[in-house]
Amino acid sequence: MDDQSTIFAPASGFGRAAVAVIRLSGPACAAVLAAFGGTPPPPRRLALRTLRDPRDGAVLDRALVCWMPGPDTFSGEDMAELHLHGGAAVRAGVIRALTDFPGCRPAEAGAFTRRAVLNGRMDLTEAEGVADLIEAETAAQARQALRQLDGALGRQVEAWREEILTCLAGAEAALDFSDEGDVDEAGLDRALTGRATAVRDAVAAALADGRRGERLREGYTVVLAGAPNAGKSTLLNALSRRDAAIVSDRPGTTRDVIEVRLDLGGLPVLLVDTAGLRATEDALEAEGIARTRRRIAQADLVLLLDAEGAAEALPEAADLLRVRTKADLGGAAGEAGGLAVSALTGAGMEALLAAVRARAEAALGAGEGIVTRERHREALARCAAHLDRVARAGAEAPPELVAEDLRLAARALGEVSGRVGVEAVLDRLFSSFCIGK
Ligand code: GDP
């Protein structure tokens, strides 16, 4: 790695807290600990030190420090941690002193994990697992992120890649031999084709997962739709037990799209309140309705709310559940098996949540898939397409073309784990990462 700087960043959350951890990575860690804390602490043990500003000797804090010599660390470099008292002044004082320390600079978002990947401590899929684990809001999301962090995708992709490289070696040997014209080419091809076909089938099976991994990361999207005044905003508030949507008697007040994230028994559910569907002259409201239609088209489930039980089905919805609202007002009974709820009295709310949860569970599964991002899916699909050409190539197919398809298939897998094109993916991944990770 060319970057010889020592980076530092707060590793714990901001705000007043009992302890604030500042994390460092890079060659100056030992010098920092000596300059701030005096006697160097033993490796991998927390040691209590009085931290002094190296510039003027002023006491900054009395804190636990930890010294972790590389390369067997998270980043693969020398690392250190300062467990400060969590006050803003203490933290700011230490950060100012570190900024002035030779060779030290504040870390950009994801910098520690980036170094871990570049130093071979983890592959790209594991780094994505770290990102997802930090983002995880529900238990199922955390489980999926931990599995990826543990290498579930990386190991599988590498195993496939190894197998393809073995086939490639066979194809290249066949190429060499065929030049000499003394080998049973067709025999070699059959064994090779069989193995490539098996990998293709395994990749295709991993892709045929209904996008569960991505959906678990994004959340199961439930759109509340229905005419103005059907009770969408009120229901959203009742479901989320938060005042996220403005409720008003005037039709057409929910002009924009309001989203609330719910944790339904460990499953992430994104509830989307939408503008009421009705003909309108109002340009702003018309834009809201256009957005509603787009959200309905993307939704996993549409709750079609209606106080009278007469709303028309929306043909473009993937899955639709009719819900009669304002059940406390009486009126026409819902259709048989339909749900009737009252946001006012809470009647029917548990049944509605159970119905949504059952659908989310069916759609997201227990998160047993290994593909969790569009990036993986695109590369795996490309790999499968190349292997498919190998599988369908007859004995008379030019061996150099078979070899090229195998090479491209292996390359696509290399992109998933980060053996190929790692920097570009890291830039994109870490643009959404937090500082200090
Ligand atoms: P939206 O336009 O579909 O979002 O509808 P709102 O949530 O703004 O509700 C419209 C009106 O119906 C408001 O006056 C609400 O107080 C009322 N409302 C909503 N839900 C219920 C309910 O369960 N029972 C009764 N009685 N009134 C409700």
Residues whose N, C-alpha, C, O or C-beta is under 5 A from the ligand:
A	BS01	GDP	A227 P228 N229 A230 G231 K232 S233 T234 L235 V247 S248 D249 T254 K326 A327 D328 V341 S342 A343 L344
